[in-house]
Amino acid sequence: MVDRISTYTLASQINTNNRSLQARVGETQIQVSSGLKSTDYKGIAFEADRLLNYEGEFSRLDSYNVNITIAENRLSYTYSVVDTILNRLVSFQTDLAAQTSAASGPNSDLAFDATHNQNYQDLLNLLSTQQGGEYIFSGTTANVPPIDATDPGFTAPFAIGGPANTSYYQGNNETQNIPVSEGITVNVGVSANESGFEKAIRAFRLVIDNPANQAATLEAYDLVNQAIDEITAIRSRVASNNNTATQQKNLNAEESSFLKNAISGIRDIDIAEATVRSTQLSTLLEASYAVTVRLNKLTLASFIR
């Protein structure tokens, strides 16, 4: 070894350069296979904080979008149920109008009575609708049926001119608000004790409990007209809230797209560019190893000859 031209210092420098080059080759190969500039935050230290902020915000938006889907599903389903209730009430309104305009006044028609009873039961059933195992008209007590027609305060016959009666309602008066963005919520709650529903129920009970009674029929007709107006307003409120959720979903999608591009710009590598660089570095490393081998074979005798 003493007759080698290469000094220890030169040999050490060459080996150091080769190891550095080899590390760079390994790094580019990982980039090509992963599609990332670095597999940890250390490799992008200067932009790590910004990347973490972007990823955190993207994750929050993803959670909000899950909430929006829940809100849209609930509101769409609620709208459908409320719309069905309105259709039944319009039919009830037509029947009452026919009875109030009859020359002989209302009479105890068995067909009418059966229809009223059936529509009344349908109304109670619709207000007890569940979605995904949750009652949608019980306020925030989604595990509690909103209607109990056997409640002691509700079982007595309804008198003409009597007050509003929500004894049937078993839910609470709290509203269901779902967060859909920072500081923004969408209300998805409709309660079975809202005035429009109470008036509809009272209208049915008046004609059922007071058959062939002109005063009861007239009062029921007035109540059902009010109920239709109020429940139409409830339906509009549900539609408006659903529209708000959809608009926020679109805004979130725009922000998510921006964040996704920003994250990609920091984290992702240009695969084609990285492949070319990896090939170039590999070629350079092979050449460096070849030079190293040749230098290690050179001796003083090689120059004397």
C-alpha positions as CSV (number, residue, x, y, z in Angstrom):
1,M,0.0,0.0,0.0
2,V,3.0,2.4,0.5
3,D,3.7,2.6,-3.2
4,R,0.2,3.7,-4.1
5,I,-0.1,7.2,-5.7
6,S,-3.4,7.8,-3.9
7,T,-2.9,9.3,-0.5
8,Y,-5.1,8.4,2.4
9,T,-6.6,11.9,2.4
10,L,-7.5,11.6,-1.3
11,A,-8.9,8.1,-0.9
12,S,-11.0,9.3,2.0
13,Q,-12.4,12.2,0.0
14,I,-13.3,10.0,-2.9
15,N,-15.1,7.5,-0.7
16,T,-17.0,10.4,1.1
17,N,-18.1,11.8,-2.3
18,N,-19.2,8.3,-3.4
19,R,-21.3,7.8,-0.2
20,S,-22.9,11.2,-0.7
21,L,-23.7,10.4,-4.3
22,Q,-25.0,7.0,-3.3
23,A,-27.3,8.6,-0.8
24,R,-28.6,11.0,-3.4
25,V,-29.3,8.1,-5.8
26,G,-31.2,6.3,-3.0
27,E,-33.2,9.5,-2.3
28,T,-34.3,10.0,-5.9
29,Q,-35.2,6.3,-6.2
30,I,-37.5,6.6,-3.1
31,Q,-39.0,9.8,-4.6
32,V,-39.8,8.0,-7.9
33,S,-41.4,5.0,-6.1
34,S,-43.4,7.1,-3.6
35,G,-44.2,10.1,-5.6
36,L,-43.1,12.3,-2.7
37,K,-40.3,14.8,-2.2
38,S,-39.7,13.2,1.2
39,T,-41.3,10.4,3.2
40,D,-41.0,12.5,6.4
41,Y,-41.4,16.2,7.4
42,K,-37.6,16.4,8.0
43,G,-37.0,16.2,4.2
44,I,-39.1,19.3,3.6
45,A,-38.2,21.1,6.9
46,F,-38.5,24.7,5.5
47,E,-42.1,24.1,4.4
48,A,-43.1,21.5,7.1
49,D,-45.1,24.0,9.2
50,R,-47.1,25.3,6.2
51,L,-47.8,21.7,5.0
52,L,-49.0,20.7,8.5
53,N,-51.3,23.8,8.5
54,Y,-52.7,22.9,5.1
55,E,-53.2,19.2,6.0
56,G,-55.0,20.2,9.2
57,E,-57.3,22.5,7.4
58,F,-58.0,19.9,4.7
59,S,-58.8,17.3,7.4
60,R,-61.3,19.8,9.0
61,L,-63.0,20.5,5.7
62,D,-63.3,16.7,5.2
63,S,-65.1,16.4,8.5
64,Y,-67.4,19.3,7.7
65,N,-68.2,17.7,4.3
66,V,-69.3,14.5,6.2
67,N,-71.5,16.7,8.3
68,I,-73.0,18.4,5.2
69,T,-73.9,15.0,3.7
70,I,-75.7,14.1,7.0
71,A,-77.5,17.4,7.0
72,E,-78.5,17.2,3.3
73,N,-79.8,13.6,3.8
74,R,-81.8,14.6,6.9
75,L,-83.2,17.8,5.3
76,S,-84.2,16.0,2.1
77,Y,-85.9,13.3,4.0
78,T,-87.7,15.8,6.3
79,Y,-88.8,17.8,3.2
80,S,-90.3,14.7,1.7
81,V,-92.3,13.8,4.9
82,V,-93.5,17.4,5.4
83,D,-94.6,17.5,1.7
84,T,-96.6,14.3,2.2
85,I,-98.2,15.8,5.3
86,L,-99.2,18.9,3.3
87,N,-100.8,16.8,0.6
88,R,-102.9,15.0,3.2
89,L,-104.0,18.3,4.7
90,V,-105.0,19.7,1.4
91,S,-107.2,16.7,0.8
92,F,-108.6,17.1,4.3
93,Q,-109.2,20.8,3.6
94,T,-111.2,19.9,0.4
95,D,-113.3,17.4,2.4
96,L,-114.1,20.0,5.1
97,A,-114.9,22.6,2.5
98,A,-117.4,20.2,0.9
99,Q,-119.0,19.5,4.3
100,T,-119.3,23.1,5.3
101,S,-120.9,24.0,2.0
102,A,-123.4,21.2,2.0
103,A,-127.0,22.6,2.1
104,S,-127.9,20.3,5.0
105,G,-124.7,21.0,6.9
106,P,-122.2,18.4,8.0
107,N,-123.4,14.9,8.6
108,S,-122.0,11.7,10.0
109,D,-121.0,10.1,6.8
110,L,-119.3,6.8,7.6
111,A,-117.0,7.0,4.6
112,F,-115.9,10.6,5.6
113,D,-115.4,9.5,9.2
114,A,-113.3,6.5,8.2
115,T,-111.2,8.7,5.9
116,H,-110.7,11.3,8.6
117,N,-109.6,8.7,11.1
118,Q,-107.2,7.1,8.7
119,N,-105.7,10.5,7.7
120,Y,-105.4,11.4,11.3
121,Q,-103.5,8.1,12.1
122,D,-101.3,8.7,9.0
123,L,-100.5,12.2,10.3
124,L,-99.4,10.8,13.6
125,N,-97.4,8.1,11.9
126,L,-95.7,10.6,9.6
127,L,-94.7,12.8,12.6
128,S,-93.2,9.6,14.1
129,T,-91.0,9.0,11.1
130,Q,-87.5,7.7,11.7
131,Q,-84.4,8.0,9.6
132,G,-81.4,5.8,10.4
133,G,-83.1,4.7,13.6
134,E,-83.6,8.4,14.8
135,Y,-86.9,10.2,15.1
136,I,-86.7,13.3,13.0
137,F,-89.5,15.3,14.7
138,S,-88.4,14.9,18.3
139,G,-85.9,17.8,18.6
140,T,-82.6,16.6,19.9
141,T,-84.1,13.6,21.7
142,A,-83.8,11.5,18.6
143,N,-84.3,8.2,20.5
144,V,-87.7,9.2,21.9
145,P,-90.9,8.8,19.8
146,P,-92.3,12.3,19.4
147,I,-95.9,11.3,19.5
148,D,-97.8,9.5,22.3
149,A,-101.5,9.6,21.6
150,T,-102.2,7.9,24.9
151,D,-100.8,10.8,27.0
152,P,-103.4,11.6,29.7
153,G,-103.6,15.2,28.6
154,F,-104.4,14.2,25.0
155,T,-107.0,11.4,25.4
156,A,-110.0,13.5,26.4
157,P,-112.3,14.5,23.6
158,F,-111.4,17.9,22.0
159,A,-114.0,20.5,22.7
160,I,-115.0,23.3,20.3
161,G,-113.1,26.5,21.0
162,G,-110.6,24.6,23.1
163,P,-106.9,25.7,23.5
164,A,-103.9,24.4,21.7
165,N,-102.9,21.0,23.0
166,T,-99.4,19.6,22.6
167,S,-99.7,17.0,25.3
168,Y,-99.0,14.3,22.7
169,Y,-95.4,15.6,22.2
170,Q,-92.7,13.7,24.0
171,G,-89.6,15.3,22.4
172,N,-87.8,18.5,23.5
173,N,-87.7,22.0,22.1
174,E,-83.9,22.1,21.4
175,T,-82.8,22.6,17.8
176,Q,-80.4,20.3,15.9
177,N,-77.6,22.4,14.5
178,I,-74.9,20.7,12.4
179,P,-71.6,22.5,11.9
180,V,-70.7,22.7,8.1
181,S,-67.8,25.2,8.3
182,E,-65.9,27.3,10.7
183,G,-68.6,29.2,12.7
184,I,-71.4,28.1,10.4
185,T,-74.1,25.7,11.3
186,V,-77.2,24.4,9.5
187,N,-80.4,23.7,11.4
188,V,-81.9,20.4,10.6
189,G,-84.6,20.2,13.3
190,V,-88.3,20.2,12.9
191,S,-90.4,19.4,16.0
192,A,-93.8,17.7,16.0
193,N,-95.1,20.3,18.5
194,E,-94.7,23.2,16.1
195,S,-97.8,25.3,15.7
196,G,-98.7,24.1,12.3
197,F,-98.6,20.4,13.2
198,E,-100.6,21.1,16.5
199,K,-103.3,22.8,14.5
200,A,-103.5,20.0,12.0
201,I,-103.9,17.4,14.8
202,R,-106.5,19.6,16.6
203,A,-108.5,20.0,13.3
204,F,-108.7,16.2,12.9
205,R,-109.6,15.6,16.5
206,L,-112.4,18.2,16.4
207,V,-114.2,16.5,13.5
208,I,-113.5,13.0,14.9
209,D,-114.6,13.8,18.4
210,N,-117.5,16.0,17.3
211,P,-119.1,14.3,14.3
212,A,-121.8,16.0,12.3
213,N,-121.2,19.2,14.3
214,Q,-121.3,22.4,12.2
215,A,-119.3,24.5,14.7
216,A,-116.6,21.8,15.0
217,T,-116.3,21.5,11.2
218,L,-116.0,25.2,10.7
219,E,-113.4,25.5,13.4
220,A,-111.5,22.5,11.9
221,Y,-111.6,24.1,8.5
222,D,-110.2,27.3,9.9
223,L,-107.5,25.4,11.7
224,V,-106.5,23.3,8.7
225,N,-106.1,26.5,6.6
226,Q,-103.8,27.9,9.2
227,A,-101.9,24.6,9.5
228,I,-101.4,24.5,5.7
229,D,-99.9,28.0,5.7
230,E,-97.6,27.3,8.6
231,I,-96.5,23.9,7.5
232,T,-95.8,25.3,4.0
233,A,-93.5,27.8,5.8
234,I,-91.8,24.9,7.6
235,R,-91.3,23.1,4.3
236,S,-89.7,26.3,2.8
237,R,-87.5,26.6,5.9
238,V,-86.3,23.0,5.4
239,A,-85.6,23.7,1.7
240,S,-83.7,26.9,2.5
241,N,-81.6,25.1,5.1
242,N,-80.8,22.3,2.6
243,N,-79.8,25.0,0.1
244,T,-77.5,26.6,2.6
245,A,-75.8,23.2,3.2
246,T,-75.4,22.6,-0.5
247,Q,-73.9,26.1,-1.1
248,Q,-71.5,25.5,1.8
249,K,-70.5,22.2,0.3
250,N,-69.6,24.0,-2.9
251,L,-67.6,26.5,-1.0
252,N,-65.8,23.8,0.9
253,A,-65.1,22.0,-2.4
254,E,-63.4,25.1,-3.8
255,E,-61.3,25.5,-0.6
256,S,-60.5,21.8,-0.6
257,S,-59.3,22.0,-4.2
258,F,-57.0,24.9,-3.3
259,L,-55.6,23.1,-0.3
260,K,-55.1,19.9,-2.2
261,N,-53.0,21.7,-4.8
262,A,-51.1,23.5,-2.2
263,I,-50.3,20.3,-0.3
264,S,-49.3,18.6,-3.6
265,G,-47.0,21.5,-4.5
266,I,-45.1,21.1,-1.2
267,R,-45.2,17.3,-0.8
268,D,-45.4,15.7,-4.3
269,I,-42.5,15.2,-6.7
270,D,-42.5,15.5,-10.5
271,I,-42.1,11.8,-11.3
272,A,-40.7,12.3,-14.8
273,E,-38.1,14.9,-13.6
274,A,-37.2,12.7,-10.6
275,T,-36.7,9.6,-12.9
276,V,-34.4,11.6,-15.2
277,R,-32.4,12.9,-12.2
278,S,-32.2,9.4,-10.7
279,T,-30.8,8.0,-14.0
280,Q,-28.3,10.8,-14.2
281,L,-27.1,10.3,-10.6
282,S,-26.9,6.5,-11.1
283,T,-24.7,7.0,-14.2
284,L,-22.5,9.5,-12.4
285,L,-22.2,7.1,-9.4
286,E,-21.2,4.2,-11.7
287,A,-18.6,6.4,-13.3
288,S,-17.3,7.5,-9.9
289,Y,-16.9,4.0,-8.8
290,A,-15.0,3.1,-11.9
291,V,-12.6,6.0,-11.4
292,T,-12.1,4.9,-7.8
293,V,-11.3,1.4,-8.8
294,R,-8.7,2.6,-11.4
295,L,-7.1,5.0,-8.9
296,N,-6.8,2.2,-6.3
297,K,-4.9,0.1,-8.9
298,L,-2.4,2.8,-9.8
299,T,1.1,2.4,-8.2
300,L,4.5,4.2,-8.5
301,A,5.5,1.4,-10.8
302,S,2.8,2.4,-13.2
303,F,4.4,5.7,-13.8
304,I,8.0,4.4,-13.9
305,R,7.0,2.1,-16.8
